[in-house]
Amino acid sequence: MPDVTIGSATKSIVAKHAKIYVIQGATKNFLAAAKNARLSYRFNPVQEDVCGSQYPYVLTGNYRGEFEAETIYTSDQLLELNKPNATTLEVPDVSVEIEGKDVVGPPQGVKRIICPGKIFGMEVVTPGDAEGVVRCRITSAVLTAFPTIVAV
C-alpha cells in the first residue's frame, strides 16, 4: 500500500483558506487569509545535439521558481519586505510560508510549504467606497531554492 501521509509524493492537497507568512530575519509577518496563491517551479531543459543520432542529449538546466499571492492587508510593515538595501541595492532574502490544513484523511493535519526567495513586486489595493478590506498582492517573487514541504 502506498504511503499517503501529508506531503508524500503520492498525495497533493490544495487547502482552502490557507494562511501565508513572510519571514524576514527574525520577523514573521502574517498576511491574513489568502484569496489566491500561485507557486511554480521548474528546471529548464538544456538540449545538446549528439553526432550520429536523431535525439539530443537532454540535461537539467538552471532552476526557476516563482510565487504570487493575494491576501488581506495587515500592516504597513509589509511594504518593507521588498525594500532594497541602501548600500548594495539588493532586495532582501525572505521565506514565504504557506500553511493549510489537509482536508483528506486520515490523518488530518497542517501542511506547510516553505519557499526561500526575494519579493520584487508588491501592490496594495484599497476599496474605493470604504467598504470591504485592503488587499496586498505579491505580484513578483523569485524563489532562490527548492520549496520544502513539512507536515506538522
C-alpha angles and dihedrals in degrees: 000000000000122000108259101179121134112287095014120141091250096056137053123176127191105207122208118226095021120182119231125205128183114205119201116176107314094338119099110197118199115214094195118229119353118233095183133000131177126189121180132169136168146157112243112232120238116203125202123190116239116214112240094015134095091213125074125225105252117212132183109258130196123316122256124187132170137184133194130174142171117206143156109281114244112170143005085235087078089071088067092062093090101028108131122237108264093228105037097025087222119146108239123254115251138172119228113208121196113195123190137159118244107241097191119072174293103021104034117191148123122300121196125197111198118197122184113208151109127277112223102168132039132170131191117203121193124193110253095215097048089247120117129014138306111253131207121207125195096208099177130020126157119209114227096193141019114285119251125216119213125186112209 
